[in-house]
């Protein structure tokens, strides 16, 4: 085989490997981009944060029990530990606390371009997407509530939420 060709194939292989690993996985912790205007003012319905029934509905959607075509756990893992390379690890508190509820909803709705994370808004109502935010936040931010005024996650001091999350 021609040595030049071997070299080209080799270099391309390395290039693809680097691109593949850089797919947004768990690199350095940087804040996500701000939610676009369409989502910036959307927030979790205030009385949902402590609603165990809504959270349970979120869990069922997350694991594909509600709709077999929507199975977040197939990449993100049932317990929030990713099973597909590059999928966001929801157990990482340092990272996930940088995601406001609006950013979270936006990403679920519109996906992340050029990654395996696709847009889900055609398959899930906005209410269902909120239920997913409600459920996913338990992996790292159990019992916390997004405070839009303070612009951060705060302790809801709600034990009911925490115990529902450990199911
Ligand atoms: C085919 C695999 C796959 C499936 C299924 C999947 N995701 Fe993802 N998800 C990813 C990947 C990969 C990323 C990382 C994207 C990146 O690089 O920012 C991600 C990132 C995310 C993020 C964080 C976005 C960000 O800006 O970091 C959220 C939130 C999320 N997924 C929620 C969900 C929800 C909810 C579902 C189910 C409705 C779901 N995902 C289904 C692969 C998947």
Boltz pocket constraint, residues with backbone or C-beta under 6 A from the ligand:
constraints:
  - pocket:
      binder: B
      contacts: [[A, 23], [A, 24], [A, 25], [A, 32], [A, 61], [A, 62], [A, 70], [A, 71], [A, 72], [A, 73], [A, 74], [A, 75], [A, 76], [A, 84], [A, 85], [A, 86], [A, 87], [A, 88], [A, 104], [A, 107], [A, 108], [A, 112], [A, 115], [A, 116], [A, 117], [A, 118], [A, 120], [A, 132]]
      max_distance: 6.0
